[in-house]
Amino acid sequence: QVQLVESGGGLVQAGGSLRLSCAASGSIFSIKHMGWHRQAPGKQRELVARITSGGRTNYADSVKGRFTISRDSAQNTVYLDLQMNSLRPEDTAVYYCNADLTGWPPNSWGQGTQVTVSS
């Protein structure tokens, strides 16, 4: 299994920046693609950014040009970061780290970290 732990959320004013980090441990050899998702109150969870095992990235239209996803590995841990710039109140949500895995279970989720952007 793969365990994901997010950090870096918080309260920021509109126009500000935050950097989210996710540390993946356990059976990291089974990790394929990774991504950040978010869920705002009363809304469905949505994909924010994704990075494949080969380093290809894709972003939701609403965050293109403002957010950057990156992935790195060190020893027995895989790190997934999300640099968020020019934050807007509509970016307020709980942000979740996700990993697509080979085998079973097919994916793993972190516990989420709250991002609040004040106007």
C-alpha positions in Angstrom: 0.0 0.0 0.0 0.9 3.6 -0.4 0.4 6.3 2.2 0.1 9.9 1.2 0.5 12.8 3.6 -0.2 16.4 2.6 1.1 19.6 4.1 1.3 23.3 3.3 -2.3 24.4 3.3 -3.5 27.5 5.1 -5.1 31.0 4.8 -3.8 33.4 2.2 -5.1 36.7 0.7 -6.2 36.8 -2.9 -3.1 37.2 -5.2 -0.9 35.4 -2.8 0.9 32.0 -3.1 1.0 28.7 -1.3 3.0 25.5 -1.9 1.4 22.2 -1.1 3.5 19.1 -0.6 2.6 15.4 -0.5 4.9 12.7 0.7 4.2 9.2 -0.5 5.6 6.2 1.3 5.2 2.5 1.4 5.0 0.6 -1.9 6.2 3.5 -3.9 7.3 1.2 -6.8 3.6 0.8 -7.5 3.0 4.5 -8.1 2.1 5.4 -11.7 0.6 8.8 -12.1 0.0 11.4 -9.3 -2.2 14.4 -9.0 -3.9 17.0 -6.9 -7.6 17.3 -6.6 -9.8 19.7 -4.7 -13.3 19.8 -3.3 -15.0 23.0 -2.3 -18.1 23.0 0.0 -21.2 21.8 -1.9 -19.2 20.9 -5.0 -17.8 17.7 -6.5 -14.1 16.8 -6.2 -12.3 18.0 -9.3 -8.9 17.3 -10.8 -6.5 20.3 -10.4 -3.3 19.0 -11.9 -1.8 15.7 -12.8 1.7 14.4 -13.6 2.4 11.1 -15.2 5.2 8.7 -14.4 7.0 10.1 -17.4 6.7 13.7 -16.2 3.9 14.8 -18.5 1.6 17.3 -16.8 -1.9 18.6 -17.4 -4.0 21.2 -15.5 -7.6 22.2 -15.1 -8.3 25.2 -17.3 -9.1 27.3 -14.2 -5.5 27.0 -12.8 -3.4 27.0 -16.0 -0.7 29.5 -15.8 -1.1 29.9 -12.0 -0.4 26.4 -10.6 2.6 24.2 -11.2 2.8 20.5 -10.3 6.1 18.8 -9.8 7.3 15.3 -8.6 10.6 14.1 -7.1 11.9 11.0 -5.4 14.4 10.5 -2.6 15.3 7.2 -1.0 11.9 5.6 -0.1 9.7 8.6 -0.6 8.0 10.2 -3.6 7.3 13.9 -3.2 4.5 15.7 -5.1 4.3 19.5 -4.9 1.8 22.0 -6.1 3.0 25.6 -6.4 -0.1 27.9 -6.4 0.4 31.5 -7.4 -2.1 34.3 -8.0 -4.6 32.6 -5.7 -8.3 33.5 -6.0 -11.2 33.1 -3.6 -12.6 30.4 -5.9 -9.5 28.3 -5.2 -10.7 27.8 -1.6 -11.1 24.1 -1.1 -9.7 21.0 0.6 -6.9 19.8 -1.6 -6.1 16.1 -1.9 -3.1 14.3 -3.1 -3.8 11.2 -5.2 -1.7 8.4 -6.6 -2.7 5.9 -9.3 -1.2 2.5 -8.5 -0.5 -0.7 -10.3 -2.3 -3.7 -8.8 -4.8 -3.4 -6.0 -6.0 -1.1 -4.6 -5.9 1.0 -7.8 -5.3 4.3 -6.1 -4.5 6.0 -2.8 -5.6 9.3 -1.4 -4.3 11.6 1.3 -6.3 13.1 4.1 -6.6 16.5 2.5 -5.3 19.9 3.4 -7.4 23.1 3.6 -6.6 26.1 1.4 -8.6 29.3 2.1 -8.2 32.4 0.0 -9.7 35.6 1.4 -10.8 38.4 -0.9 
